[in-house]
Amino acid sequence: MSLWDEVKKNLLDWYGSAADKTGEMAKVGIRRYDIFGLSRDIERHFSEMGGFVYHALNEGRTDFAEDPVLLGMVEKVRELETELQGKENEIDDIREARRREQAESGADQETEPTPPAGPVGDAVDSSEEDNPV
């Protein structure tokens, strides 16, 4: 295989790896943004529950634990927590799928691609080594 073919093969392997990693990072980034939004929703619901309890206690009520409004808020937080866990699982699945792809492609290849050692023009012709200038 000529030097140019080897360089071309290595560059294609490296660019492919970079594209795969970028795709993974984009997918994970979307899920993290979703997680951030879900966390803010949970925080908002906790705040509403705290306000509800505060006002109930200010009114002298202690029977608010069975109030349908409060129970609805609690149920909504549970749903959001389940959705949040699902997004975290999706991130784990994305990363695991990439690891499996790397393991499978690594088993197909004899060696890992190596980055080029420098510009192609730096290659020394063996005839020049024998004749110092």
LINNOR-V561344 format. One record per helix or strand. SS is the DSSP state (hx for helix, st for strand). FROM is the first residue (numbers start at 1). LEN is the number of residues. If there is no record, write none. Layout:
ss:from:len
SS:FROM:LEN
SS:FROM:LEN
This chain:
ss:from:len
hx:3:56
hx:64:3
hx:68:41
hx:120:3
hx:126:5
